[in-house]
Amino acid sequence: MTDVTPAMRGRACGSEPGSHGARAPRPPRAHSSGRATRLVHDVATEEGIITWTLWPSIAGLALAGLVIVLAGTRLARTADELADRTGMGEAVAGALLLGAVTSLPGIVTTVTGSLAGDAAFAIANPVGGVAVQTVWLAIADLVYRRANLEHAAASLENVLQTLVLAALLSVPVIAYATPDLLWGWIHPATLLIPVFYGYGFVLLRRMHKAPMWKPTQTDDTREDEPEPPSSRSTAQLWGILASLAVVVGATGWVIAQAGLGVIEATGLPSGVVGFTLTTAITSLPELVTLLAAIRLGALTLGVGNVIGGNAFDTLLIVVADLTYLDGSIYAAAGPSSLVLLGGTVLITTILAGGLVVRDRKGIGFEGVALPAVYVGTVALAVVAS
């Protein structure tokens, strides 16, 4: 890539160096680390996309976070009622209903990053969502003091979902190793992710109907028990869920624009910002609904929401690849993205171990290991950038 000085960047924007106005056409391929990251965001596209400055970006992130927090509690209550009305069970409802709805901000953020030409930001959002949301379980362990959360929310469906998630995260690793294997601009391995995701649900439904294994029940285990029905009809519950989905999804655009503004204003690696800052905001629905589910006593629903949301987030990698039109997204994302992906796979396997071992008291080994691995992964990604 041609070396571009700050002065040249300023002239390309039609303003003084360091200003953050409209950007000129972006290069056909943008590597998202170091000076190349700044180039992607210092220069604007012909389509008229304008990156926000720092303080509006911070305000946008705060406002989006507030909206998500307010909607999260209603989401948990509505999904819990629908789980009982439809008979799908808390684990499946958490994965299918809450998992999909709470992932909507991440979808919009990922698409916005891809269309802006920032491969590392686009990839880091779904991968970071998996990592951050898993760390939320360690936080929830501190809130639920009666027993270890993974022990109390014993569910074979959640164990299976975690294993499926590890399989889904392994597919992009193969794509990173073969970035030049493309169908058009899409890596064929990317197309396997929705296939594996769909088959995972087939296995999940089969296990729910005829489980061959059952967790040992203890005094601290909370089973999936139907709540007293409310006066609202099932159709009304579906309508409430859809309305909340629209509200939560709309915050994704604000989060994406604010995240890109922070990257431009600070010069931080876009992959690291996507993995930490923006995903922390887009993952707030999972945290809020998890804590709300714990208060409702729907522990399996809360844990299933996180794991199901994680599995759904892997589909955003497909969305990122489809909407990044400048070639191979895996080649453009750079080595830091592979570090983030590897750390997230490790985080997922730690969670699977915690669900199987089921420490009865305290936060368990996973409560310590999950945040420690997350922090270590971010540190290594900064070095790789």
N, C-alpha and C positions, 0 to 999 in steps of 0.2 A: 504493500500500500504506500502511495506517495506520502512523504512527510509533509504535514500541514502545520504551519506555525500559528500561534494565536492571532497574529495580525492578519494572516491570510483568512482565518476563520471569520474574523470580524468583517473583512471586506466581502466574503461570500454572503454574509447575512445582510450586507448593506448597512452596517452599524459599526460602532467602535468595538474593539476586542472586549470580551467579557459580557457584552449585552446578550439578552435572551429574547430576541425578537423572532420573526418568521424565519424559517430555515430554507436554504436552497436545496436543489435536488440532491438526494442521498446517493452515495456510490452504490453500484450493483451488489456488492457484498460487504458486510460490515462485521469485523471481528470485535467481540464485545469485551475487551479488556484494555487497560492502559489508555493510551492516547486515542486509539481507534474508537473506544466507547465514547469519548468526548466528541469525536468527529460526527458520530451518528446523531448525537443530540444537540450539537451546536449548530447543525445545519438543518433547515426545515425543508419539507417536501413541497412539490408543486401543488399538491392537493390542498395546501393551506393549513396544515396541522401546526398549531402554535403551542410550544411547550410553556407551561406555567412557570412563574418565578418561584423562589423558595417559600416565601411566607404564604402566598395563596395555596401552594401545595400542602404546606403543613396544616392550614385551616381546612382544606378539603379532606385530608386524611382524618382529622379530628371529627368533622361533621359526618363523614361516612361511617366512622366507628360508632358514633352515637346512634345513628339510624339503625345500624345492625344490632346493637345491644338492645334497643327498644323492641325490635321485631323478633329477637331470638327467643324470648320467653313464650310468646304466643305460638311460635313454631313448635316448640317442644310439647305444649299442651295439645295443640291440634293434632300433631303426629301420634301422640300417645292415644288419643281417642280413636283415630282412624285405625291404628294397629288393632284395637279391640273390636271395632265395628266390622272390619274386613276379615279378621281372623288370620292376618299374615304374621302376627307375632312381633314383639318389640325389636328383636335383632334385625329382621328383614325390613320392618318399617323404618328403623334407624338408618339402614343402608340405602334403601330405595327412595324413601320420601325425604327424610331429613338430609341424607347424604347428597341427593341431587340438588335440593333447594339451597342448602347452605354453600354449595359449590358455585352457584351462579355468579357471585362477584368475581371469583377467580376466572371464570370463563371469559367475562367481558375484559378483565385486566389482561389476560393472556392474548386475546385477539388484538387488543389495542397495541400491545407491545410488538406483536408479530407484524402488524400492518405498518408500524413505525420503523420496521427494519432492525429491531434490536433482538437478535436471536437469544442471547444469554438471558435477557429480562423475561422473554416469553417462556423459555424452558424453566427458568428458576421459579416462576410462580406456581405451576402445578407441583413440581418436585418439592419446593419449600413448603407448600401447603400440606403435603403429606407429613413432612418433618415437624412443622410447628403444631399441627393438630394432634400428633402423637404426644408431643411434649405437654399439651393441654391435659392429658390423662394424668401426668405426674402432678400437675397443679390440683386436679380434682381429687387425687389421693389425699392431699392435705386438707381438703374441705370435708370429705367423707371420712370421719374419724372412727366410725364403729368398727371398721375392718379394712383390709386392703381392698381397693376397688376392683381389681382384677379377680380377687377371690370372691367377693360378694356378687359380682355380675357374671358368674360362671355361665358360659354359653358356648357350646360346641360350634354354633354358627359363627360366632365372632372369631374363634380360632381358625376356622376354615377361611373366613374372609381375609385374615391376616396372611395366610399362606398364599392365597390368590393374589393379594397385593404384592407380595415379594416376587411372584412370577411376573406380574405386570411391569414391575420396575426393572426387571432383568432385560426386558426387550429393548429399551433404549440403550442399554450398555452395548448390545450387539450392534445397534445402529451407529453408535459412536465409533466402534472399531472398523466399520465399513461405510464411511461417510459418502464415498463416491458411488455407491450402489443406489441408483435413483431410478424411479419411474416418473419421468418429467422432472418435477422438483421435489417429489415426495419419496422418502425411503420406504421400501416395501415392508420392512419390519414394523414400521409404525402402524400399518394396517392390521397387524396381528393383535394389537392391544384391544380393540373393541371385540374381536372374536373371543379372546381369552376372558375378557370381562363378562360377556354374555354367557359363556359356558360356566363361569364361576357362579352365576345366579342359578343356572340349571342345577348345579351340585348343591347349592344352598337350599333351594326348594325341596330337593330330594331328601336332604338331611333333615329338614324341618318336619317333613311328613313321616319319615321312618328313620330316626336316629339309631345308629349302630353303637354309639358310645354315649355315655352320660357322665357329667361331672359329679363328683362326690358331694352330696348335700351336707352342709354343716349348719350350725345355729346362725352363722353370719351370712349364709347364702340367701340372696333375694331372688325368688322366682318371678317369672312373668305372670302377674295376676291382673285380670281385667279391673279397670277402675269403674266406679258407678257411672252409668251413662248420663250425659248432659241432655238438656232439652233441645239442642240443635240437631237438625237432621244430618244425615251423611252427606247429602248434597251441599248443605251449608258449610260443613267442615271442609269439603273439597274446595269450595269457593274461597274460604278464608285462607287455605294453604296456597291457592293460586295467587291471591292478592298479595300475600306476604312474599311470595316468590318474586313478583314484579318489583316490589319495593327493594328487596335485598339485592336483586340482580342489577337494578339501576345504580346502586352504589359502586359497582365494579368499574364503570367508566370514570367516575370521579377518582377512584383509587389509582387507576392506571395513569391518568393524566398527572395526578399529584406525584406518583412514583417517578415518572419520567422527568418531572420538574426537579425533584430532589437530586436525581442522577446528574442532570445538566448543571444545576447550581453548585453541587458539591464536588463533582468529579469522581464520586465513588464508583467502584465497579458495578455495572448494571446487574450482573448475576447475583452479587451479594445483596444488593438492595432488594431485588426481587425475592430472594430466598428468606430475607429477614423482615424488612420494613413493610412492604406491600402485602406479603403473605400473612404477617401478623394481623393486619387489618382485615383482609379478605377472609381470614380464618376465625374472626371473632364470632360469627354465627355458631360455629362448632363449639367454642368455649361457652358461650351463653346458653345454648341449648343443652350442653352437657351438664352445666351447673343447675339449670332449671330441672332437668330430668332427675338429677340426684335429689333435689328438694321434693320432687313428686314421688320419689321412691322407685322410679322407672330406671334402674341402674343399667339393665341390659340394653334398653333403648338408647341411653346416653353413650355407652361404650360403642354400641352398634352404629350410632350416628357418626362417631369419629372414624371408625374403621371403614364404614361404608363410604363416608365422604372422601377418605383417602383413596379408596379404590376408584371412585368416580373421578377424582382429580387426575388420575393417570390418563383418562380420556382426553384431558386438556392438552396432553402432549401431542395427541393426534390433531387436535384443533390448531395447535401452534405450528405443526409441520404443514398442515393444509393451507394456512393463511400466511406463512412466510414464503414469499415468492421470489426471493433472491438467491435460490440455490439450496444447497443442503443446510438445514438449520443446525444439524449436529456439528458440521465442520465450522460453521460460523460462530457457534456458541463458545468454543474455546475450552481449554483444559479445566478451568475452574468449574464449569458446569458438570463435568464428569466427576469431579471431587464431590460436589453437592449431591449428585445422584448416588455415588457409592456410600456416602454417609447416611443417606436416607434409607438405603437398603439395610444397612446395619441397624439403624433405629427401628425399622420394621421387624427385624428378626429378634431384637431385644424384647419388643412388645409381645411377639409370639411366645417367647420363652416365659414371660411374666404371666400370660394367660394360661399356660400349661402348668407351670410350677405352682402358681396360686399361693404365694405367701399369705398367711392368714392375718397377721397383724402388721401394723406399721405401713410404710409406703412401699416396702418390697425392694428387691434389688433393682427392678426396672425404674422405680421412682428416682433413684440416684443416677443410673446409667443413661437414661434417656436425655435429660438436660445436659449431662456432661458430654455425650457424643455430639449433641447438636452444637454446643459451643465449640468443640474441637473441629467439627466440620466447617463451620464458618471461618475459623482461624486459618485452616488449611486452604480454603477457597481464596481468602485474601492473599495468601502467599502465592497461590497459583495464578492469581490475576496480575 
